[in-house]
Amino acid sequence: MNKPDYGLDAPPVVRNLIIAAACCLVAGLIGFGVLVGTHPSLAFGVLIVMVFSVLCFLVTVAAMVWSSRRGKLRLRQRLIDSLDLKGNEVVLDVGCGRGLLLNYAAKKLSSGKAVGLDLWQTEDLSGNAPEVTLANARLEGVADRVEIRSGDMRGMPFPDESVDAVLSNIAIHNIADQAGREQTIKEINRVLRPNGRVVLADFRHIEEYAATFKSLGWNAVEISARNFLIFPPVRVLRGVKPASP
């Protein structure tokens, strides 16, 4: 591998969509063959439904693959550029995966450090593993500014007020229960320094994240419109932790 590879998002979903398309194709062709001799109009109706269903499945697959290979690379630049990093910050990527945001953030740092946290689940991202993340960091030329940790975002292994900015891209929604997601937001608040910034992109629960931040006293919280560079389309939450009294 001579260039970084940030993997395929949600590979089981892509696999299941391909299987569903194949099943629709086979069932439709069988139904058409059985009916065409006796009920031609019904047979052609089955054929139309089959074609429509197969196309829907395959278009969704194509969108997910494009998102994984192109779209998320474009989105990461927008997310991190919006932080206006000075170069000396400690930046935390929550659910860093293979280093998509982590490594681009590290490129913006001179004396700072980019830290990635993940549980390394391959059902969320193909080939998700610490050694792959470090290999991508080396290929991006930022290995000296990158650190990765294994851990649960609901109980982050970092001291209070130890990071300047927190990033996360389509990761927090993987926590199934609302209490766990709220705990993650509280952990982000805990590890951020006063005036620290957060940028979170997700396609579910974004208003829930904002409500938790506001319950912690955050006033500067904004949510964007849907961004279609990633499929499913995401919304982006940006916020600033209040200064200490």
C-alpha positions as CSV (number, residue, x, y, z in Angstrom):
1,M,0.0,0.0,0.0
2,N,1.6,3.3,-1.1
3,K,-1.3,5.6,-0.3
4,P,-3.7,5.8,2.7
5,D,-6.9,3.8,2.6
6,Y,-9.7,4.8,4.9
7,G,-11.8,1.8,4.3
8,L,-15.5,1.0,3.4
9,D,-18.0,2.3,5.9
10,A,-20.6,-0.2,7.2
11,P,-19.4,-3.1,5.1
12,P,-22.2,-5.5,6.4
13,V,-24.8,-3.0,5.1
14,V,-23.2,-2.9,1.6
15,R,-23.0,-6.7,1.5
16,N,-26.6,-7.0,2.5
17,L,-27.7,-4.6,-0.1
18,I,-25.9,-6.5,-2.8
19,I,-27.4,-9.8,-1.6
20,A,-30.9,-8.2,-1.6
21,A,-30.3,-7.0,-5.2
22,A,-29.3,-10.5,-6.3
23,C,-32.3,-12.0,-4.6
24,C,-34.7,-9.5,-6.2
25,L,-33.1,-10.3,-9.6
26,V,-33.5,-14.0,-9.3
27,A,-37.0,-13.9,-7.8
28,G,-38.1,-11.5,-10.5
29,L,-36.7,-13.5,-13.4
30,I,-38.3,-16.7,-12.0
31,G,-41.7,-14.9,-11.5
32,F,-41.5,-13.5,-15.0
33,G,-40.7,-16.9,-16.5
34,V,-43.6,-18.6,-14.7
35,L,-46.2,-15.9,-15.6
36,V,-45.2,-14.7,-19.0
37,G,-47.0,-17.6,-20.8
38,T,-50.3,-17.4,-18.9
39,H,-50.4,-13.8,-17.5
40,P,-48.2,-11.6,-19.7
41,S,-49.4,-8.3,-18.2
42,L,-48.7,-9.5,-14.7
43,A,-45.4,-11.0,-15.8
44,F,-44.2,-7.6,-17.1
45,G,-45.4,-5.9,-13.9
46,V,-43.2,-8.3,-12.0
47,L,-40.3,-7.4,-14.3
48,I,-40.8,-3.7,-13.8
49,V,-40.9,-4.1,-10.0
50,M,-37.8,-6.3,-10.1
51,V,-35.8,-3.7,-12.2
52,F,-36.9,-0.9,-9.9
53,S,-35.9,-2.7,-6.8
54,V,-32.6,-3.9,-8.1
55,L,-31.7,-0.4,-9.3
56,C,-32.6,1.1,-5.9
57,F,-30.4,-1.4,-4.0
58,L,-27.5,-0.9,-6.5
59,V,-27.7,2.9,-6.4
60,T,-27.6,2.8,-2.6
61,V,-24.5,0.6,-2.8
62,A,-22.9,3.0,-5.3
63,A,-23.6,6.0,-3.0
64,M,-22.1,4.2,0.0
65,V,-19.0,3.2,-1.9
66,W,-18.5,6.7,-3.4
67,S,-19.0,8.2,0.1
68,S,-16.3,5.9,1.5
69,R,-13.8,6.5,-1.2
70,R,-14.4,10.1,-2.2
71,G,-17.1,11.9,-0.3
72,K,-15.7,11.5,3.2
73,L,-12.3,12.7,2.1
74,R,-13.9,16.0,1.0
75,L,-16.0,16.3,4.1
76,R,-13.0,15.8,6.4
77,Q,-11.3,18.9,5.0
78,R,-14.3,21.0,5.6
79,L,-14.8,19.8,9.2
80,I,-11.2,20.3,10.2
81,D,-10.6,23.5,8.4
82,S,-13.6,25.0,10.3
83,L,-11.6,24.5,13.5
84,D,-9.0,27.1,12.4
85,L,-6.3,25.2,14.2
86,K,-3.2,27.2,15.2
87,G,-0.8,24.2,15.3
88,N,-0.1,23.7,19.0
89,E,-3.4,22.1,20.0
90,V,-4.2,18.6,21.3
91,V,-7.0,17.3,19.0
92,L,-9.0,14.2,19.9
93,D,-10.8,12.2,17.2
94,V,-13.6,10.1,18.9
95,G,-14.2,6.9,17.0
96,C,-11.1,7.6,14.8
97,G,-11.3,4.4,12.7
98,R,-8.5,4.2,10.2
99,G,-7.5,7.8,10.8
100,L,-9.6,9.8,8.3
101,L,-10.0,12.9,10.5
102,L,-7.1,12.1,12.7
103,N,-4.5,12.3,10.1
104,Y,-5.8,15.4,8.4
105,A,-6.0,17.2,11.7
106,A,-2.3,16.2,12.4
107,K,-1.4,17.9,9.1
108,K,-2.6,21.1,10.6
109,L,-0.4,20.8,13.7
110,S,3.2,21.7,14.2
111,S,3.9,21.3,18.0
112,G,0.5,19.8,18.8
113,K,-0.8,16.3,18.7
114,A,-3.7,14.4,17.2
115,V,-5.1,11.6,19.4
116,G,-7.4,8.9,18.1
117,L,-9.8,6.8,20.3
118,D,-11.6,3.7,19.0
119,L,-12.9,0.2,19.8
120,W,-11.8,-1.1,16.4
121,Q,-15.0,-2.7,15.3
122,T,-14.9,-4.0,11.7
123,E,-18.7,-4.0,11.3
124,D,-18.5,-0.2,11.4
125,L,-15.5,0.1,9.1
126,S,-13.7,-2.5,7.0
127,G,-10.2,-3.4,8.2
128,N,-10.6,-1.3,11.3
129,A,-7.5,-1.9,13.4
130,P,-4.8,0.1,15.2
131,E,-2.0,-1.0,12.9
132,V,-3.9,0.2,9.9
133,T,-4.5,3.6,11.4
134,L,-0.8,3.9,12.2
135,A,0.1,2.8,8.7
136,N,-2.1,5.5,7.2
137,A,-0.5,8.0,9.5
138,R,2.9,7.0,8.2
139,L,1.7,7.3,4.6
140,E,0.3,10.7,5.3
141,G,3.6,11.8,6.8
142,V,2.1,12.6,10.2
143,A,3.1,9.6,12.4
144,D,5.2,11.8,14.7
145,R,2.1,13.9,15.6
146,V,-0.4,11.0,15.9
147,E,-1.2,8.9,19.0
148,I,-3.9,6.2,19.1
149,R,-5.7,4.7,22.1
150,S,-8.1,1.8,22.5
151,G,-11.1,2.6,24.6
152,D,-14.8,3.3,25.0
153,M,-16.0,6.8,24.2
154,R,-18.4,6.5,27.1
155,G,-15.4,6.4,29.5
156,M,-12.5,8.1,27.8
157,P,-9.0,7.3,29.1
158,F,-8.0,11.0,29.3
159,P,-7.6,13.5,32.1
160,D,-10.1,16.3,32.7
161,E,-9.6,19.4,30.4
162,S,-6.7,17.8,28.5
163,V,-7.6,18.5,24.9
164,D,-8.3,21.6,22.8
165,A,-10.6,20.2,20.2
166,V,-12.8,17.1,19.7
167,L,-13.8,15.7,16.3
168,S,-16.1,12.8,15.4
169,N,-17.5,11.5,12.2
170,I,-20.4,9.0,12.0
171,A,-19.3,7.3,15.2
172,I,-21.4,8.3,18.2
173,H,-24.7,6.9,16.7
174,N,-23.2,3.4,17.0
175,I,-24.0,3.5,20.7
176,A,-27.4,1.9,20.8
177,D,-28.8,3.5,23.9
178,Q,-29.5,7.2,24.6
179,A,-28.0,7.1,28.0
180,G,-24.7,5.9,26.5
181,R,-24.7,8.6,23.9
182,E,-25.4,11.2,26.5
183,Q,-22.5,9.9,28.6
184,T,-20.3,10.2,25.5
185,I,-21.2,13.9,25.1
186,K,-20.5,14.4,28.8
187,E,-17.1,12.8,28.4
188,I,-16.3,15.1,25.5
189,N,-17.3,18.0,27.8
190,R,-15.1,16.6,30.6
191,V,-11.9,16.2,28.5
192,L,-12.2,19.6,26.7
193,R,-10.5,22.6,28.0
194,P,-12.5,25.8,28.5
195,N,-13.1,27.5,25.2
196,G,-12.4,24.1,23.5
197,R,-14.2,23.4,20.2
198,V,-16.1,20.4,19.0
199,V,-17.1,19.3,15.5
200,L,-19.4,16.2,15.3
201,A,-20.9,14.8,12.1
202,D,-23.6,12.2,12.2
203,F,-26.7,11.1,10.4
204,R,-28.7,10.3,13.5
205,H,-29.2,11.9,17.0
206,I,-27.5,15.2,16.2
207,E,-30.3,17.2,18.0
208,E,-29.9,14.9,21.0
209,Y,-26.1,15.7,21.1
210,A,-26.9,19.4,21.0
211,A,-29.5,19.1,23.8
212,T,-26.9,17.4,26.0
213,F,-24.3,20.1,25.4
214,K,-26.9,22.8,26.2
215,S,-27.8,21.0,29.4
216,L,-24.1,21.3,30.3
217,G,-24.2,25.0,29.9
218,W,-23.0,25.3,26.3
219,N,-24.6,28.2,24.5
220,A,-22.5,28.4,21.3
221,V,-23.9,25.2,19.6
222,E,-24.9,25.2,15.9
223,I,-26.3,22.4,13.7
224,S,-25.8,22.5,9.9
225,A,-28.2,21.4,7.2
226,R,-27.8,18.0,5.7
227,N,-24.4,17.4,3.9
228,F,-24.6,15.0,1.0
229,L,-20.9,14.3,0.7
230,I,-21.5,11.3,2.9
231,F,-24.2,8.7,2.5
232,P,-26.4,8.6,4.5
233,P,-26.3,12.5,4.5
234,V,-24.9,13.9,7.8
235,R,-25.5,17.0,9.8
236,V,-22.7,18.8,11.5
237,L,-22.7,20.0,15.1
238,R,-20.2,22.8,16.0
239,G,-19.8,24.1,19.5
240,V,-17.5,25.9,22.0
241,K,-17.2,24.9,25.6
242,P,-17.8,27.9,27.9
243,A,-14.9,29.4,29.7
244,S,-14.4,28.6,33.3
245,P,-16.1,31.0,35.8
